[in-house]
Every structure is written in structure tokens, then in C-alpha cells.
Amino acid sequence: MVTSDILEMCVGKYKGTLEYCNYSIARYELEEIIVGYDKMDRPIYETVETLVGVIPTILKYKDFSISSNEAVNLNEPIYEITVRDNEASKEY
């Protein structure tokens, strides 16, 4: 996935940053399926999770960040997820 903006030429070429998608976000929906009928001919439903789509993402992890002006900087894990901005990912 291209993760940087490519706005202007650099040494005669347009250059950007490509990163490998190392994580996927799956979206499931609940769907009711008719399994059978009872003695009074009423339908018996079963709820099943069906996979609707998968979005490839880039997952980054930082152990330590010194971004605050506090007297004591605490070690807080930071997870950053990068998702492509297109119509398919906007539906989720």
C-alpha cells in the first residue's frame, strides 16, 4: 500500500513510500438461515456469522514515545492502524 503523498517530482521521478500490509480487518454480519420446520409447519431459524469482506491494513506498534511535556514520561504501548482510503473501506 502506498503510504505517502506523491505530489512532486524528485530527481526526475515521482517517488512514494510503499509498505507491506501485515494485518487484515474482517467484517462479519449475522444472517438468519431456515434450518427446518416444526410440527406446526413454522420455520426454525439458525443465526450464522457470514464473512462480508476483508480490509488489508498496516499495523504498527510503538513501545515508547516521548511526545508529552510531562515531568515523567510513562511507557504506554501505542498501536497505529493504517487503512487505505477508498470506497470499499468507507463502507465498513
C-alpha positions in Angstrom: 0.0 0.0 0.0 1.3 3.5 -0.8 1.5 5.4 2.5 2.9 8.7 1.4 1.7 11.5 -0.8 3.2 11.7 -4.2 2.9 15.4 -5.1 6.1 16.5 -6.9 9.0 15.1 -8.9 12.2 14.1 -7.1 15.2 13.7 -9.4 13.0 13.3 -12.5 10.7 10.6 -11.0 7.6 10.5 -8.8 8.5 8.7 -5.6 6.5 7.4 -2.7 6.6 5.0 0.2 5.3 1.5 -0.1 4.6 -0.6 3.0 3.6 -4.3 3.3 0.0 -5.0 4.6 0.6 -7.2 7.6 -2.8 -7.3 9.1 -6.4 -7.7 7.9 -9.7 -6.5 9.4 -12.6 -8.9 8.7 -16.2 -7.8 8.8 -18.9 -10.3 9.7 -22.7 -10.0 9.6 -25.3 -12.1 11.3 -27.7 -13.9 8.9 -30.7 -16.0 9.8 -31.0 -19.3 7.8 -34.0 -21.6 7.8 -32.9 -24.9 9.2 -36.2 -26.7 9.1 -39.8 -26.6 10.2 -41.5 -27.7 13.4 -44.7 -29.8 13.8 -47.0 -26.8 13.1 -45.1 -26.0 9.9 -43.4 -22.9 11.4 -39.8 -22.2 10.2 -36.9 -22.8 12.6 -34.1 -20.3 12.2 -30.4 -20.5 13.0 -28.2 -17.4 13.2 -24.9 -17.7 11.3 -22.0 -15.3 11.0 -21.1 -14.7 7.4 -17.9 -13.0 6.2 -18.8 -9.8 4.2 -15.3 -8.5 3.4 -11.7 -8.2 4.4 -9.7 -4.9 4.5 -5.9 -5.1 4.3 -4.2 -2.8 6.7 -0.8 -1.9 8.1 -0.4 -2.4 11.9 2.5 -0.7 13.7 3.4 -0.9 17.3 5.5 1.5 19.4 6.8 0.6 22.9 7.9 4.1 23.9 7.0 7.6 23.0 8.3 10.9 24.3 5.8 13.3 22.9 4.5 15.0 26.0 6.0 17.8 28.1 5.4 16.0 31.4 7.9 15.6 34.2 7.6 11.8 34.0 7.1 10.1 30.7 5.2 6.8 31.1 5.7 3.8 28.9 2.4 3.3 27.1 2.0 0.9 24.1 0.7 2.6 21.0 -0.9 0.8 18.1 -1.3 2.5 14.8 -3.5 1.1 12.1 -3.3 2.5 8.5 -6.2 1.8 6.2 -6.5 2.6 2.5 -8.9 5.5 1.8 -11.3 4.2 -0.9 -15.0 3.3 -1.3 -14.6 -0.3 -0.1 -13.1 0.7 3.2 -15.6 3.6 3.7 -18.4 1.1 3.7 -17.1 -0.5 6.9 
